[in-house]
Amino acid sequence: MSRKKSKNTGLGLGLEALIKSKTREKVENEAPSSPKKLEKEDKEISPGPDESNLKMVASEVKKNPRITLWSARSAAVLRYLKKTRPEFSISKEASKLIEDAVQEKYPEIWEMFSDIK
């Protein structure tokens, strides 16, 4: 029996499936941007820190510093390590990997939260 995925089921959209965006249909119908344009947009940040957002984010993460990720291959690797290496901690390893990657990709923003450990 063959199953046909409906374009609007939300499968494979992650968070977008939960948060219906008014612009999602518009974005899906537009031609993709050139890689150079995407790279430039990805690296742009606002001219200065928004103090109200900084305080709000700091307060939120002090209450709940957890994030949730979906990556089957990464989960498989980390679970394999958990089963094969004594005292291996998935949480500690995932935290270290994510922190290193975020710090490298967004160093200016990373510094804005230097008081959070």
CORTA-V238552 format. One record per backbone hydrogen bond with DSSP energy under -1.0 kcal/mol. NH is the residue of the N-H (numbers start at 1). CO is the residue of the C=O. If there is no record, write none. Layout:
nh=NH co=CO
nh=NH co=CO
//
This chain:
nh=9 co=6
nh=13 co=10
nh=16 co=13
nh=17 co=14
nh=18 co=15
nh=19 co=15
nh=27 co=23
nh=28 co=24
nh=29 co=25
nh=30 co=26
nh=38 co=34
nh=39 co=35
nh=40 co=36
nh=41 co=37
nh=42 co=38
nh=43 co=39
nh=54 co=50
nh=55 co=51
nh=56 co=52
nh=57 co=53
nh=58 co=54
nh=59 co=55
nh=60 co=56
nh=61 co=57
nh=62 co=58
nh=63 co=59
nh=64 co=60
nh=75 co=71
nh=76 co=72
nh=77 co=73
nh=78 co=74
nh=79 co=75
nh=80 co=76
nh=81 co=77
nh=82 co=78
nh=83 co=79
nh=84 co=80
nh=85 co=81
nh=88 co=85
nh=93 co=89
nh=94 co=90
nh=95 co=91
nh=96 co=92
nh=97 co=93
nh=98 co=94
nh=99 co=95
nh=100 co=96
nh=101 co=97
nh=102 co=98
nh=103 co=99
nh=104 co=100
nh=105 co=101
nh=106 co=102
nh=110 co=106
nh=111 co=107
nh=112 co=108
nh=113 co=110
nh=114 co=111
nh=116 co=113
//
